[in-house]
Amino acid sequence: MDPKVKYLMLVLPTFIISVILLYILPESRSLLAMSPVIAAWIIYFLWQYAEKQSDDDEEGMV
């Protein structure tokens, strides 16, 4: 899958969740609205790593 598609699949829901959290959370906890962004980056890089590993395994079997 194209990395841009993966990125958009993660960024759009993350943006929506972050905006909702900014409105829901009290002002003293507004920095917690950044937690979905951090989680999305972690998921994105783990997804890239897992896909690279599976591609390497397929090449090794051929």
Biopython code that builds the backbone (N, CA, C, O; Angstrom):
import numpy as np
from Bio.PDB.StructureBuilder import StructureBuilder

atoms = [
    (1, "MET", "N", (0.847, -1.174, 0.000)),
    (1, "MET", "CA", (0.000, 0.000, 0.000)),
    (1, "MET", "C", (0.892, 1.238, 0.000)),
    (1, "MET", "O", (1.961, 1.252, 0.610)),
    (2, "ASP", "N", (0.445, 2.244, -0.676)),
    (2, "ASP", "CA", (1.194, 3.490, -0.790)),
    (2, "ASP", "C", (1.286, 4.180, 0.579)),
    (2, "ASP", "O", (0.286, 4.288, 1.289)),
    (3, "PRO", "N", (2.491, 4.649, 0.949)),
    (3, "PRO", "CA", (2.637, 5.332, 2.257)),
    (3, "PRO", "C", (1.740, 6.550, 2.414)),
    (3, "PRO", "O", (1.318, 6.860, 3.528)),
    (4, "LYS", "N", (1.435, 7.253, 1.316)),
    (4, "LYS", "CA", (0.561, 8.428, 1.413)),
    (4, "LYS", "C", (-0.850, 8.032, 1.825)),
    (4, "LYS", "O", (-1.511, 8.755, 2.571)),
    (5, "VAL", "N", (-1.312, 6.880, 1.335)),
    (5, "VAL", "CA", (-2.643, 6.402, 1.683)),
    (5, "VAL", "C", (-2.688, 6.033, 3.163)),
    (5, "VAL", "O", (-3.649, 6.360, 3.859)),
    (6, "LYS", "N", (-1.654, 5.354, 3.638)),
    (6, "LYS", "CA", (-1.580, 5.004, 5.063)),
    (6, "LYS", "C", (-1.584, 6.265, 5.913)),
    (6, "LYS", "O", (-2.281, 6.351, 6.924)),
    (7, "TYR", "N", (-0.797, 7.235, 5.484)),
    (7, "TYR", "CA", (-0.691, 8.483, 6.229)),
    (7, "TYR", "C", (-2.054, 9.162, 6.331)),
    (7, "TYR", "O", (-2.454, 9.597, 7.411)),
    (8, "LEU", "N", (-2.761, 9.253, 5.218)),
    (8, "LEU", "CA", (-4.077, 9.898, 5.234)),
    (8, "LEU", "C", (-5.091, 9.106, 6.055)),
    (8, "LEU", "O", (-5.955, 9.689, 6.710)),
    (9, "MET", "N", (-4.986, 7.779, 6.020)),
    (9, "MET", "CA", (-5.888, 6.946, 6.815)),
    (9, "MET", "C", (-5.710, 7.198, 8.306)),
    (9, "MET", "O", (-6.654, 7.048, 9.081)),
    (10, "LEU", "N", (-4.522, 7.575, 8.700)),
    (10, "LEU", "CA", (-4.264, 7.852, 10.113)),
    (10, "LEU", "C", (-4.469, 9.319, 10.478)),
    (10, "LEU", "O", (-4.945, 9.622, 11.573)),
    (11, "VAL", "N", (-4.120, 10.224, 9.581)),
    (11, "VAL", "CA", (-4.152, 11.653, 9.909)),
    (11, "VAL", "C", (-5.575, 12.204, 10.006)),
    (11, "VAL", "O", (-5.871, 12.983, 10.912)),
    (12, "LEU", "N", (-6.447, 11.816, 9.099)),
    (12, "LEU", "CA", (-7.795, 12.388, 9.119)),
    (12, "LEU", "C", (-8.564, 12.050, 10.402)),
    (12, "LEU", "O", (-9.104, 12.959, 11.031)),
    (13, "PRO", "N", (-8.633, 10.782, 10.811)),
    (13, "PRO", "CA", (-9.316, 10.514, 12.086)),
    (13, "PRO", "C", (-8.588, 11.129, 13.286)),
    (13, "PRO", "O", (-9.226, 11.557, 14.247)),
    (14, "THR", "N", (-7.269, 11.171, 13.229)),
    (14, "THR", "CA", (-6.493, 11.757, 14.322)),
    (14, "THR", "C", (-6.808, 13.242, 14.469)),
    (14, "THR", "O", (-6.954, 13.741, 15.585)),
    (15, "PHE", "N", (-6.910, 13.930, 13.371)),
    (15, "PHE", "CA", (-7.239, 15.355, 13.405)),
    (15, "PHE", "C", (-8.616, 15.576, 14.024)),
    (15, "PHE", "O", (-8.795, 16.461, 14.861)),
    (16, "ILE", "N", (-9.574, 14.775, 13.608)),
    (16, "ILE", "CA", (-10.935, 14.918, 14.129)),
    (16, "ILE", "C", (-10.970, 14.626, 15.627)),
    (16, "ILE", "O", (-11.585, 15.368, 16.393)),
    (17, "ILE", "N", (-10.315, 13.553, 16.041)),
    (17, "ILE", "CA", (-10.283, 13.199, 17.464)),
    (17, "ILE", "C", (-9.594, 14.284, 18.280)),
    (17, "ILE", "O", (-10.048, 14.614, 19.375)),
    (18, "SER", "N", (-8.501, 14.843, 17.760)),
    (18, "SER", "CA", (-7.774, 15.894, 18.484)),
    (18, "SER", "C", (-8.615, 17.145, 18.650)),
    (18, "SER", "O", (-8.603, 17.761, 19.716)),
    (19, "VAL", "N", (-9.342, 17.529, 17.617)),
    (19, "VAL", "CA", (-10.200, 18.718, 17.713)),
    (19, "VAL", "C", (-11.316, 18.488, 18.722)),
    (19, "VAL", "O", (-11.638, 19.375, 19.512)),
    (20, "ILE", "N", (-11.902, 17.301, 18.695)),
    (20, "ILE", "CA", (-12.956, 16.985, 19.661)),
    (20, "ILE", "C", (-12.396, 17.027, 21.088)),
    (20, "ILE", "O", (-13.028, 17.573, 21.992)),
    (21, "LEU", "N", (-11.218, 16.453, 21.278)),
    (21, "LEU", "CA", (-10.611, 16.471, 22.616)),
    (21, "LEU", "C", (-10.293, 17.888, 23.078)),
    (21, "LEU", "O", (-10.399, 18.187, 24.268)),
    (22, "LEU", "N", (-9.907, 18.757, 22.162)),
    (22, "LEU", "CA", (-9.637, 20.146, 22.547)),
    (22, "LEU", "C", (-10.882, 20.813, 23.124)),
    (22, "LEU", "O", (-10.786, 21.617, 24.051)),
    (23, "TYR", "N", (-12.037, 20.480, 22.581)),
    (23, "TYR", "CA", (-13.280, 21.068, 23.076)),
    (23, "TYR", "C", (-13.796, 20.379, 24.329)),
    (23, "TYR", "O", (-14.401, 21.025, 25.185)),
    (24, "ILE", "N", (-13.567, 19.077, 24.447)),
    (24, "ILE", "CA", (-14.106, 18.324, 25.577)),
    (24, "ILE", "C", (-13.259, 18.497, 26.839)),
    (24, "ILE", "O", (-13.797, 18.687, 27.931)),
    (25, "LEU", "N", (-11.953, 18.431, 26.689)),
    (25, "LEU", "CA", (-11.069, 18.463, 27.851)),
    (25, "LEU", "C", (-11.026, 19.857, 28.477)),
    (25, "LEU", "O", (-11.146, 20.862, 27.776)),
    (26, "PRO", "N", (-10.858, 19.911, 29.783)),
    (26, "PRO", "CA", (-10.685, 21.226, 30.422)),
    (26, "PRO", "C", (-9.357, 21.848, 29.984)),
    (26, "PRO", "O", (-8.458, 21.158, 29.502)),
    (27, "GLU", "N", (-9.259, 23.135, 30.159)),
    (27, "GLU", "CA", (-8.075, 23.862, 29.682)),
    (27, "GLU", "C", (-6.790, 23.343, 30.317)),
    (27, "GLU", "O", (-5.741, 23.354, 29.672)),
    (28, "SER", "N", (-6.848, 22.898, 31.539)),
    (28, "SER", "CA", (-5.645, 22.402, 32.203)),
    (28, "SER", "C", (-5.170, 21.083, 31.593)),
    (28, "SER", "O", (-4.004, 20.723, 31.758)),
    (29, "ARG", "N", (-6.025, 20.367, 30.908)),
    (29, "ARG", "CA", (-5.674, 19.080, 30.293)),
    (29, "ARG", "C", (-5.657, 19.146, 28.763)),
    (29, "ARG", "O", (-5.669, 18.106, 28.106)),
    (30, "SER", "N", (-5.630, 20.320, 28.204)),
    (30, "SER", "CA", (-5.718, 20.453, 26.750)),
    (30, "SER", "C", (-4.511, 19.854, 26.012)),
    (30, "SER", "O", (-4.614, 19.520, 24.832)),
    (31, "LEU", "N", (-3.385, 19.718, 26.693)),
    (31, "LEU", "CA", (-2.231, 19.091, 26.046)),
    (31, "LEU", "C", (-2.470, 17.616, 25.750)),
    (31, "LEU", "O", (-1.796, 17.041, 24.895)),
    (32, "LEU", "N", (-3.409, 17.003, 26.439)),
    (32, "LEU", "CA", (-3.739, 15.605, 26.174)),
    (32, "LEU", "C", (-4.369, 15.421, 24.793)),
    (32, "LEU", "O", (-4.451, 14.298, 24.295)),
    (33, "ALA", "N", (-4.807, 16.496, 24.183)),
    (33, "ALA", "CA", (-5.365, 16.416, 22.836)),
    (33, "ALA", "C", (-4.282, 16.052, 21.820)),
    (33, "ALA", "O", (-4.592, 15.664, 20.693)),
    (34, "MET", "N", (-3.023, 16.177, 22.214)),
    (34, "MET", "CA", (-1.921, 15.805, 21.317)),
    (34, "MET", "C", (-1.633, 14.307, 21.355)),
    (34, "MET", "O", (-0.929, 13.794, 20.485)),
    (35, "SER", "N", (-2.161, 13.605, 22.338)),
    (35, "SER", "CA", (-1.879, 12.176, 22.457)),
    (35, "SER", "C", (-2.333, 11.353, 21.252)),
    (35, "SER", "O", (-1.632, 10.407, 20.892)),
    (36, "PRO", "N", (-3.466, 11.652, 20.603)),
    (36, "PRO", "CA", (-3.796, 10.894, 19.390)),
    (36, "PRO", "C", (-2.787, 11.120, 18.264)),
    (36, "PRO", "O", (-2.558, 10.225, 17.451)),
    (37, "VAL", "N", (-2.190, 12.301, 18.210)),
    (37, "VAL", "CA", (-1.191, 12.583, 17.179)),
    (37, "VAL", "C", (0.053, 11.720, 17.402)),
    (37, "VAL", "O", (0.594, 11.142, 16.460)),
    (38, "ILE", "N", (0.489, 11.642, 18.634)),
    (38, "ILE", "CA", (1.657, 10.812, 18.961)),
    (38, "ILE", "C", (1.355, 9.349, 18.674)),
    (38, "ILE", "O", (2.189, 8.636, 18.117)),
    (39, "ALA", "N", (0.170, 8.905, 19.053)),
    (39, "ALA", "CA", (-0.220, 7.513, 18.795)),
    (39, "ALA", "C", (-0.282, 7.228, 17.298)),
    (39, "ALA", "O", (0.109, 6.146, 16.860)),
    (40, "ALA", "N", (-0.762, 8.174, 16.519)),
    (40, "ALA", "CA", (-0.846, 7.973, 15.062)),
    (40, "ALA", "C", (0.541, 7.823, 14.454)),
    (40, "ALA", "O", (0.738, 6.988, 13.571)),
    (41, "TRP", "N", (1.506, 8.616, 14.910)),
    (41, "TRP", "CA", (2.869, 8.489, 14.385)),
    (41, "TRP", "C", (3.474, 7.145, 14.742)),
    (41, "TRP", "O", (4.141, 6.519, 13.919)),
    (42, "ILE", "N", (3.241, 6.702, 15.972)),
    (42, "ILE", "CA", (3.759, 5.396, 16.384)),
    (42, "ILE", "C", (3.139, 4.292, 15.535)),
    (42, "ILE", "O", (3.844, 3.401, 15.062)),
    (43, "ILE", "N", (1.830, 4.347, 15.342)),
    (43, "ILE", "CA", (1.154, 3.347, 14.516)),
    (43, "ILE", "C", (1.668, 3.389, 13.088)),
    (43, "ILE", "O", (1.890, 2.342, 12.481)),
    (44, "TYR", "N", (1.861, 4.593, 12.539)),
    (44, "TYR", "CA", (2.347, 4.731, 11.161)),
    (44, "TYR", "C", (3.717, 4.083, 10.988)),
    (44, "TYR", "O", (3.930, 3.323, 10.042)),
    (45, "PHE", "N", (4.643, 4.376, 11.891)),
    (45, "PHE", "CA", (5.987, 3.822, 11.742)),
    (45, "PHE", "C", (6.024, 2.322, 12.006)),
    (45, "PHE", "O", (6.794, 1.603, 11.370)),
    (46, "LEU", "N", (5.200, 1.840, 12.940)),
    (46, "LEU", "CA", (5.112, 0.398, 13.145)),
    (46, "LEU", "C", (4.518, -0.297, 11.922)),
    (46, "LEU", "O", (4.943, -1.393, 11.559)),
    (47, "TRP", "N", (3.550, 0.334, 11.298)),
    (47, "TRP", "CA", (2.924, -0.199, 10.093)),
    (47, "TRP", "C", (3.951, -0.273, 8.961)),
    (47, "TRP", "O", (4.027, -1.278, 8.254)),
    (48, "GLN", "N", (4.734, 0.784, 8.792)),
    (48, "GLN", "CA", (5.783, 0.796, 7.774)),
    (48, "GLN", "C", (6.811, -0.303, 8.044)),
    (48, "GLN", "O", (7.235, -1.001, 7.123)),
    (49, "TYR", "N", (7.208, -0.453, 9.304)),
    (49, "TYR", "CA", (8.197, -1.457, 9.679)),
    (49, "TYR", "C", (7.670, -2.861, 9.412)),
    (49, "TYR", "O", (8.385, -3.698, 8.861)),
    (50, "ALA", "N", (6.422, -3.123, 9.799)),
    (50, "ALA", "CA", (5.831, -4.446, 9.598)),
    (50, "ALA", "C", (5.716, -4.767, 8.109)),
    (50, "ALA", "O", (5.961, -5.901, 7.700)),
    (51, "GLU", "N", (5.348, -3.788, 7.307)),
    (51, "GLU", "CA", (5.230, -4.029, 5.874)),
    (51, "GLU", "C", (6.596, -4.290, 5.249)),
    (51, "GLU", "O", (6.725, -5.141, 4.368)),
    (52, "LYS", "N", (7.608, -3.565, 5.699)),
    (52, "LYS", "CA", (8.957, -3.786, 5.188)),
    (52, "LYS", "C", (9.446, -5.180, 5.562)),
    (52, "LYS", "O", (10.073, -5.860, 4.749)),
    (53, "GLN", "N", (9.161, -5.608, 6.793)),
    (53, "GLN", "CA", (9.563, -6.940, 7.224)),
    (53, "GLN", "C", (8.872, -8.023, 6.407)),
    (53, "GLN", "O", (9.499, -9.022, 6.055)),
    (54, "SER", "N", (7.602, -7.843, 6.102)),
    (54, "SER", "CA", (6.885, -8.855, 5.322)),
    (54, "SER", "C", (7.397, -8.890, 3.885)),
    (54, "SER", "O", (7.449, -9.956, 3.271)),
    (55, "ASP", "N", (7.777, -7.731, 3.345)),
    (55, "ASP", "CA", (8.357, -7.696, 2.003)),
    (55, "ASP", "C", (9.712, -8.404, 1.979)),
    (55, "ASP", "O", (10.025, -9.122, 1.030)),
    (56, "ASP", "N", (10.508, -8.200, 3.018)),
    (56, "ASP", "CA", (11.809, -8.869, 3.103)),
    (56, "ASP", "C", (11.640, -10.382, 3.230)),
    (56, "ASP", "O", (12.409, -11.147, 2.648)),
    (57, "ASP", "N", (10.630, -10.813, 3.992)),
    (57, "ASP", "CA", (10.389, -12.252, 4.153)),
    (57, "ASP", "C", (9.946, -12.882, 2.831)),
    (57, "ASP", "O", (10.343, -14.005, 2.518)),
    (58, "GLU", "N", (9.123, -12.163, 2.051)),
    (58, "GLU", "CA", (8.677, -12.692, 0.767)),
    (58, "GLU", "C", (9.831, -12.800, -0.208)),
    (58, "GLU", "O", (9.887, -13.751, -0.986)),
    (59, "GLU", "N", (10.755, -11.848, -0.186)),
    (59, "GLU", "CA", (11.918, -11.896, -1.074)),
    (59, "GLU", "C", (12.846, -13.040, -0.695)),
    (59, "GLU", "O", (13.466, -13.643, -1.570)),
    (60, "GLY", "N", (12.953, -13.347, 0.587)),
    (60, "GLY", "CA", (13.806, -14.420, 1.051)),
    (60, "GLY", "C", (13.284, -15.790, 0.666)),
    (60, "GLY", "O", (14.062, -16.733, 0.521)),
    (61, "MET", "N", (11.982, -15.908, 0.502)),
    (61, "MET", "CA", (11.384, -17.190, 0.170)),
    (61, "MET", "C", (11.489, -17.515, -1.315)),
    (61, "MET", "O", (11.390, -18.681, -1.700)),
    (62, "VAL", "N", (11.683, -16.522, -2.137)),
    (62, "VAL", "CA", (11.715, -16.736, -3.596)),
    (62, "VAL", "C", (13.026, -17.289, -4.035)),
    (62, "VAL", "O", (13.228, -17.530, -5.225)),
]
sb = StructureBuilder()
sb.init_structure("model")
sb.init_model(0)
sb.init_chain("A")
sb.init_seg("    ")
for serial, (resi, resn, name, xyz) in enumerate(atoms, 1):
    if name == "N":
        sb.init_residue(resn, " ", resi, " ")
    sb.init_atom(name, np.array(xyz, "f"), 0.0, 1.0, " ", f" {name:<3s}", serial, name[0])
structure = sb.get_structure()
